Amino acid sequence: MSDAHWHMIFAPNTMDAMLEAGTGLMYANAVAEADSTLLRGFTTVRDVGGPRLG
């Protein structure tokens, strides 16, 4: 399966958590969400609105 509109940073993090948490924790949550997405059967995703570099 593929998803052409996915938010790697926003999927696992709430807006309040992003305002309070450090960048490292937000990225760790995003990596865990990416792992869960793979386990759900998605092999291709397009991260929209996320960081371009990094």
C-alpha positions as CSV (number, residue, x, y, z in Angstrom):
1,M,0.0,0.0,0.0
2,S,1.1,3.6,-0.4
3,D,-0.1,6.8,1.2
4,A,0.5,10.0,-0.8
5,H,-0.4,12.4,2.1
6,W,1.2,11.5,5.4
7,H,2.6,13.7,8.2
8,M,5.5,11.9,9.9
9,I,5.9,14.5,12.6
10,F,2.2,15.4,13.2
11,A,0.9,11.8,13.2
12,P,2.3,10.8,16.6
13,N,2.7,14.2,18.2
14,T,-0.1,16.5,19.4
15,M,0.3,20.2,19.0
16,D,0.6,20.7,22.8
17,A,3.3,18.0,23.0
18,M,5.2,19.7,20.2
19,L,5.2,23.0,22.0
20,E,6.5,21.4,25.2
21,A,8.7,18.5,24.0
22,G,12.2,18.7,22.7
23,T,13.1,18.1,19.1
24,G,14.7,14.8,19.9
25,L,11.5,13.4,21.5
26,M,9.4,14.5,18.6
27,Y,11.7,12.8,16.1
28,A,11.8,9.6,18.2
29,N,8.0,9.6,18.2
30,A,8.0,10.1,14.4
31,V,10.4,7.1,13.9
32,A,8.2,4.9,16.1
33,E,5.2,6.0,14.0
34,A,7.1,5.2,10.8
35,D,7.8,1.7,12.1
36,S,4.1,1.2,13.0
37,T,3.2,2.4,9.5
38,L,5.4,-0.2,7.9
39,L,3.9,-2.9,10.2
40,R,0.4,-1.8,9.0
41,G,1.5,-2.7,5.4
42,F,2.5,0.7,3.9
43,T,5.6,0.4,1.8
44,T,5.6,3.9,0.4
45,V,4.6,7.2,2.0
46,R,4.9,10.8,1.0
47,D,5.6,13.1,4.0
48,V,3.8,16.4,3.2
49,G,4.7,19.5,5.2
50,G,7.5,17.9,7.1
51,P,11.1,19.0,7.4
52,R,12.9,19.0,4.0
53,L,16.3,18.2,5.4
54,G,17.5,16.3,8.3
